[in-house]
């Protein structure tokens, strides 16, 4: 296998070249037919919003159900992966009266930038309208706008084997799980929903706001959540439905184009995305959550060094059953020297206990996470 490893980039380039050659031949004919806009989740600040999507030929997918047989789930996965993208299509977008326009690239992707508005966009969730000029159909996309001056902190999380069980440490089990599951049958890790809901809430006592009468004011709001994964954009709808179904806080998903993005390594891609998020919200500090199966500990450690004082804590889910933990423990010592705790957590309760110690969640929220883990594992977690 090691002898063949140098050939992998050459094979990938050959496959990409063949795919693009076929696309160039077929896309003009495809563009004359019915087109569909796949709209992903937009994100940004009050002054600038970015929204990515894709122009493809329509596909038919039945809504996921718990009773769906594995062969049907596999067929739907193939339909997602074998998307028929269209390049050179102009897409027009409107967000709160602000207009933007972009043209899809050879892989069908486009990115709309909404900026230069007379009034800043309000923090919170919004809907953007997308159209293809000359076509009647209107598509809608969710957009999360974050004002980093009013949030307590942000959460950046991996998905595979951090939120959703994917068995990334075993190629065979991972392929079986990913290719034969759906948004209803894929399983989250015990307690992850309760933990993320707690981290996404902030409950701050603001003494300055009540200075006039000597009473403090309790402010409540929502901390933004961002998901960074190596899964392809073709799986966006499946992952979004999974988060909705499991009541895990929604947020922008940063996925990969399994064409061009595969030429860059997993670490390079993920590190670049996290840096973009940090740069977009310079006033915001972050909690980083990942797993020990791949390179999350190293990536997060590099980010903590590059952005001193902006990482509140790092939670690494131990998916290797203790194997290879020496590298994480070594990184934990390195992080301790710059004042950042890297926690190797066996489950969501361990991460929640540390988060409560930092004051990120309340004791009541810790108990909620513990109860969720206990129900899932049918075993006691709390020592009292």
C-alpha positions in Angstrom: 0.0 0.0 0.0 2.9 2.4 0.8 4.3 1.8 -2.7 1.0 2.9 -4.3 0.5 6.0 -2.1 2.5 8.3 -4.4 0.2 7.3 -7.3 -2.9 8.5 -5.5 -2.6 12.2 -6.4 -2.0 11.2 -10.1 -5.1 9.0 -10.1 -7.2 11.7 -8.5 -6.0 14.3 -11.1 -6.8 11.8 -13.9 -10.3 11.2 -12.6 -10.9 14.9 -12.2 -9.7 15.6 -15.7 -12.0 13.0 -17.2 -15.0 14.2 -15.1 -14.5 17.8 -16.2 -14.0 16.8 -19.8 -17.3 14.9 -19.8 -19.0 17.8 -18.0 -17.8 20.3 -20.6 -19.3 18.1 -23.3 -22.6 17.5 -21.5 -23.3 20.8 -19.6 -24.5 22.9 -22.6 -27.2 20.3 -23.2 -28.0 20.0 -19.5 -28.4 23.8 -19.1 -31.3 23.9 -21.6 -33.4 21.6 -19.3 -34.9 22.1 -15.9 -32.4 23.3 -13.4 -32.3 23.1 -9.6 -30.6 25.2 -7.0 -29.1 23.4 -4.0 -28.9 26.2 -1.4 -26.5 25.7 1.6 -26.5 27.6 4.8 -25.2 31.2 4.5 -23.1 32.8 7.2 -21.6 36.2 7.9 -21.5 39.4 10.0 -23.8 42.4 10.0 -21.6 43.9 7.3 -20.9 40.9 5.0 -22.7 37.7 4.3 -21.6 34.7 2.2 -23.9 32.1 0.7 -22.8 29.1 -1.3 -24.9 26.9 -3.5 -24.8 24.6 -6.5 -26.6 24.4 -9.8 -27.6 20.9 -10.8 -30.2 18.9 -12.6 -33.2 18.0 -10.4 -33.0 14.8 -8.4 -35.8 12.9 -6.6 -35.2 11.8 -3.0 -37.9 10.4 -0.8 -38.0 11.8 2.7 -35.9 9.7 5.1 -37.7 7.3 7.5 -36.5 5.1 10.3 -37.9 2.0 8.5 -36.1 2.7 5.2 -34.2 -0.4 4.0 -30.5 -0.1 3.6 -30.7 -0.7 -0.2 -32.9 2.4 -0.5 -30.5 4.5 1.6 -27.6 3.3 -0.5 -29.6 4.3 -3.7 -30.2 7.8 -2.3 -26.5 8.1 -1.4 -25.6 7.3 -5.0 -28.1 9.9 -6.3 -26.4 12.5 -4.1 -22.9 11.5 -5.2 -23.7 11.3 -8.9 -25.0 14.9 -9.1 -25.2 16.4 -12.6 -23.8 19.9 -12.1 -24.1 22.8 -14.5 -21.5 25.5 -14.9 -21.8 29.0 -16.4 -25.3 29.7 -14.9 -26.0 33.1 -13.5 -27.7 33.0 -10.0 -29.3 36.1 -8.5 -29.9 36.4 -4.7 -31.7 38.8 -2.4 -31.2 39.1 1.3 -33.2 41.7 3.2 -33.3 43.8 0.1 -29.6 43.5 -0.7 -28.8 42.1 -4.2 -26.0 39.8 -5.2 -25.1 37.8 -8.3 -22.7 35.1 -9.2 -22.0 32.5 -11.9 -21.6 28.8 -11.3 -18.2 27.2 -11.8 -17.5 24.0 -13.8 -18.5 22.0 -10.7 -21.8 23.9 -10.4 -20.8 25.9 -7.3 -21.5 29.6 -6.9 -21.0 32.0 -4.0 -23.1 35.1 -3.4 -21.6 38.0 -1.4 -24.1 40.3 0.2 -22.4 43.5 1.4 -22.6 47.3 1.1 -26.1 47.5 2.6 -27.3 50.9 3.9 -28.2 49.3 7.2 -26.2 46.4 8.9 -27.9 43.0 8.8 -29.5 42.1 12.1 -28.0 39.3 14.1 -29.9 36.1 13.9 -31.5 33.8 11.3 -32.7 35.1 7.9 -34.0 33.7 4.6 -32.4 34.6 1.3 -34.2 34.2 -2.0 -32.3 32.8 -5.0 -33.4 32.7 -8.6 -31.9 31.9 -12.1 -32.8 34.8 -14.4 -35.3 33.7 -17.0 -36.6 30.8 -14.8 -39.7 31.1 -12.7 -38.6 28.9 -9.7 -37.5 30.6 -6.5 -35.3 28.8 -4.0 -34.7 29.8 -0.3 -31.7 29.4 1.9 -31.2 29.9 5.6 -28.6 32.5 6.6 -27.0 32.9 10.1 -25.7 36.4 10.8 -23.6 36.8 13.9 -22.8 40.0 15.7 -19.6 39.1 17.6 -20.0 41.9 20.1 -23.2 40.4 21.7 -22.3 36.7 21.9 -20.5 35.1 24.8 -18.5 32.8 22.5 -18.7 30.6 19.4 -18.6 26.8 18.9 -16.7 25.2 16.1 -17.2 21.4 15.8 -16.3 18.5 13.6 -19.2 16.2 12.6 -18.0 12.7 11.8 -17.2 10.8 15.0 -17.6 14.0 17.0 -21.4 14.6 16.7 -22.5 11.7 14.4 -21.2 8.2 14.8 -19.2 7.3 11.6 -16.5 4.9 12.7 -13.8 6.8 10.8 -11.1 4.7 12.5 -12.3 1.7 10.5 -12.6 2.2 6.7 -15.0 -0.8 6.3 -17.3 0.1 9.1 -17.3 3.8 8.1 -18.3 3.0 4.5 -21.1 0.7 5.6 -22.4 3.3 8.1 -22.2 6.2 5.7 -23.5 4.5 2.5 -26.4 2.6 4.1 -27.8 5.1 6.6 -30.0 8.1 6.4 -30.8 11.2 8.4 -33.2 9.2 10.7 -31.1 6.1 11.2 -27.6 7.7 11.7 -26.9 7.9 15.4 -25.5 10.8 17.4 -23.1 10.2 20.3 -24.9 10.0 23.7 -25.6 13.4 25.2 -24.2 15.4 22.3 -27.5 17.2 21.6 -27.8 18.3 25.3 -24.2 19.4 25.4 -24.4 21.5 22.2 -27.7 23.0 23.2 -26.1 24.1 26.5 -23.1 25.5 24.8 -25.2 27.3 22.2 -27.1 29.2 25.0 -25.6 32.0 26.9 -26.9 33.3 30.2 -24.8 36.3 31.3 -25.3 38.5 34.3 -24.6 42.1 33.1 -23.9 44.3 36.1 -23.3 47.4 34.0 -26.7 47.3 32.4 -28.4 47.6 35.8 -25.9 50.1 37.3 -28.6 52.9 37.6 -30.6 51.0 40.2 -27.9 48.8 41.5 -29.4 45.6 40.2 -27.7 43.3 37.7 -29.5 42.3 34.5 -29.5 38.7 33.2 -29.0 38.6 29.4 -29.9 35.6 27.4 -29.1 34.8 23.8 -27.6 32.3 21.5 -24.0 31.5 20.7 -23.3 30.6 17.1 -22.3 27.1 16.1 -20.2 26.2 13.0 -19.7 22.7 11.7 -16.5 21.9 9.7 -16.4 18.4 8.1 -14.6 16.5 5.4 -17.9 15.1 4.1 -18.8 16.2 0.5 -21.3 19.0 -0.2 -23.4 16.3 -1.8 -24.3 15.2 1.8 -25.4 18.7 3.0 -29.2 17.9 3.0 -28.6 14.6 4.9 -26.4 16.2 7.6 -28.8 19.2 8.0 -31.8 16.9 8.4 -29.8 14.8 10.9 -29.1 17.9 13.0 -32.8 19.0 12.8 -34.1 15.5 13.7 -31.8 15.1 16.6 -32.4 18.6 18.0 -28.8 19.5 17.7 -28.3 23.3 17.2 -28.2 24.3 13.6 -25.3 26.4 12.1 -23.4 26.8 8.8 -21.8 23.6 7.5 -18.4 23.9 5.8 -18.0 20.8 3.7 -15.7 19.8 0.8 -15.9 19.7 -2.9 -14.8 16.1 -3.6 -13.2 17.4 -6.8 -10.8 20.2 -6.2 -10.7 20.1 -2.4 -9.5 16.5 -2.4 -6.2 17.8 -3.8 -5.5 19.5 -0.5 -5.1 17.5 2.6 -7.7 17.1 5.3 -5.7 19.2 7.8 -5.0 22.0 5.3 -8.6 22.3 4.3 -9.9 22.3 7.9 -7.3 24.7 9.2 -8.1 27.2 6.4 -11.9 27.1 7.2 -11.4 27.7 10.9 -9.1 30.6 10.2 -11.8 32.2 8.0 -14.3 31.9 10.8 -11.8 33.4 13.3 -11.1 36.3 10.9 -14.8 37.0 10.3 -15.5 37.4 14.0 -12.4 39.1 15.5 -14.1 39.8 18.8 -15.3 36.3 19.4 -13.6 33.5 21.3 -14.3 29.9 20.5 -14.7 26.4 21.9 -13.3 23.8 19.6 -14.7 20.2 19.5 -13.4 17.3 17.6 -12.3 13.7 17.9 -9.0 11.7 18.2 -9.6 9.6 15.1 -7.8 11.9 12.7 -6.0 15.3 13.0 -8.4 17.4 15.0 -6.1 17.7 18.1 -3.2 18.9 15.9 -5.3 21.3 13.9 -6.9 22.9 17.0 -3.5 23.2 18.7 -2.2 25.1 15.7 -5.2 27.4 15.8 -4.7 28.1 19.5 -1.1 29.1 18.9 -2.0 31.3 15.9 -4.9 33.1 17.8 -3.6 33.5 21.3 -6.3 34.2 23.9 -9.2 33.3 21.5 -9.6 29.6 22.3 -11.6 29.0 25.5 -11.2 25.2 25.5 -10.7 22.2 23.2 -12.7 19.0 23.6 -11.4 15.9 21.9 -13.7 12.9 21.9 -11.7 9.7 22.4 -12.8 7.3 19.7 -9.6 5.1 19.7 -10.4 3.4 23.0 -7.2 4.7 24.5 -5.0 3.7 21.6 -2.6 6.4 20.4 -3.7 8.9 23.1 0.0 9.8 23.8 -0.1 12.4 21.0 -3.2 14.0 22.4 -1.7 14.0 25.9 1.5 15.6 24.5 -0.5 18.3 22.8 -2.5 18.8 26.0 0.8 19.7 27.9 1.7 22.1 25.0 -1.8 23.8 25.3 -1.5 24.1 29.1 1.6 26.2 28.6 -0.4 28.8 26.7 -3.4 28.6 29.1 -5.7 26.5 27.0 -7.3 23.3 28.3 -7.4 20.3 25.9 -9.7 17.7 27.3 -9.6 14.1 26.0 -13.2 13.2 26.8 -14.6 9.7 26.8 -18.1 11.0 26.5 -20.3 14.2 26.4 -20.6 14.3 30.2 -16.8 14.6 30.6 -16.7 17.6 28.2 -19.8 19.1 29.9 -18.2 18.8 33.4 -15.2 20.8 32.2 -17.4 23.4 30.4 -19.3 23.9 33.7 -16.0 24.4 35.5 -15.1 27.1 33.0 -18.5 28.8 33.5 -19.6 28.0 29.9 -22.7 26.1 31.0 -24.8 25.9 34.2 -25.0 23.1 36.8 -28.5 22.5 35.6 -27.3 22.1 32.0 -24.6 19.7 33.2 -27.3 17.5 34.8 -29.3 17.6 31.6 -26.3 16.2 29.7 -25.7 13.6 32.3 -29.3 12.4 32.2 -29.1 12.2 28.4 -26.0 10.1 28.5 -27.5 7.9 31.2 -30.6 7.3 29.1 -28.6 6.4 26.0 -26.1 4.1 27.9 -28.6 2.8 30.4 -26.0 3.3 33.1 -25.4 5.9 35.8 -23.1 8.8 35.1 -23.6 11.2 38.0 -21.9 10.2 41.2 -24.8 11.7 43.2 
